[in-house]
Amino acid sequence: MDKLIVHGGATLRGSVNISGSKNASLPILAASLLTDKEVIIRRVPDVSDTNYMVQIISALGGEIERSSGTVRINNKEIVDTAPYDLVRRMRASICVMGPLLARTGRAVVSLPGGCIIGDRPVDLHLRGLEALGATTEFESGNIIITAPKGGLKGAEVNLRGTHGPTVLGTDNVMMAAVFAEGTTVIESAAAEPEVEDLANFLNALGAKIEGAGTRRIVIQGVTSLGGTEHTVIPDRIEAGTFMAAAVIAGDGVVLRRVCREQMVAINHIFEICGHKLIYNEAGDIVTIHRGENPIGAEIITAPFPGYPTDMQAQMTAVFATTPGISVVKDTIFPQRFMHCAEMKRMGADINVDNGTAIIKGVKQLSSAPVMASDLRASAALVLAALTAKGTTAISRLYHIDRGYEHIDEKLLQLNAHVERVKE
Ligand code: EPU
């Protein structure tokens, strides 16, 4: 196991490239299971979650070649059962269910458990697939989902749950509906850019999907798909995380390969706090200047285009040393505040109650040995450590390696004083 040693106090400067989106890559890799033709996917980040997905596809029968961000996949013949040993490592493995069901008429996937950020049910995924005619059984911790004899049939599905729409649920139903006879309409669909990127990939394969990126997606069933080449969109959460690093410890940090349109909510909060983001005309390069007198803000997470839950932990780290009082409320995963307890050990003044963190900015944090608990919580600890007085050791770095491509190398490139060491 690795840990990250962060020597606080270095000024970040220079530029860094943002990687392809993890949360777009995962369903796109899974969607390759829908076709027996070759697909080439570019800018797949080298993170452990994408490695798991590649291993799952390979275990299902796919032939895969991978080199520096490009993944070439041939899924000529596949089986319908995803191996538990791989699936259990990553909740997002559930997104092989839709494509397996559509391609083979059956999918056996182990039921994902909860995780540190809260209960992670799949009822909405199943509701959507059942509306297309599939039947579901549960056996030995597995979901066994089967298409009817004549195949899946298009239907109207409403995917709204108590916490809003579901991202991977929308992906699963959209992928299953690609081969469903007739028209499928998904109401209350997730509108995240990652869902739209998946739809663009599927359309490039020959699917007929309209409305992805809005709350209503319409899919006309087709009978076969071809191959394609696709470049994954930039990772807006990685970009937001580096923006946070730039306002905490930077002086004119430049991020390349970003997408301004996908970052409106994230940008807005930085600007409210008094920081300056200067984009080039194409909106794909941004220079970040820390405000001279930053102020706190209130964040309430919401489905896209609202403020992403995946950025709230990092902003808590920003607010920890921003003068005044800030409020972070997570309506999507109200239990996602494990980072706060660790940050308090670094001197942060945070009170968490009922899905809301109230943060009183302190002058400076101090170093402490801290433990990463989930992907974004770990990112928050790294951010906090960048300005903390002294040297912070962040253990269980594997959490951050799930979703941030070579974060230590990128931070070094920006002049941070960090080292990855074996625990
Ligand atoms: N929900 C249900 N029933 C379901 C599915 C979800 O009630 O069947 C609830 C969840 O409990 C949650 C809300 O709906 O309260 C939204 O969950 P969603 O299904 O949208 O989450 P997900 O699709 O499993 C993706 C991202 C997460 C991100 C969420 C929300 C991927 C691989 N994962 O998860 O990313 O937090 O959407 O935006 O795309 C991360 O990258 O750190 C991460 C956790």
Residues whose N, C-alpha, C, O or C-beta is under 5 A from the ligand:
A	BS01	EPU	N23 L26 A92 D119 R120 P121 V122 D123 L124 H125 G161 H163 G164 P165 T166 V167 L168 G169 T309 D310 I332 F333 L375 R376
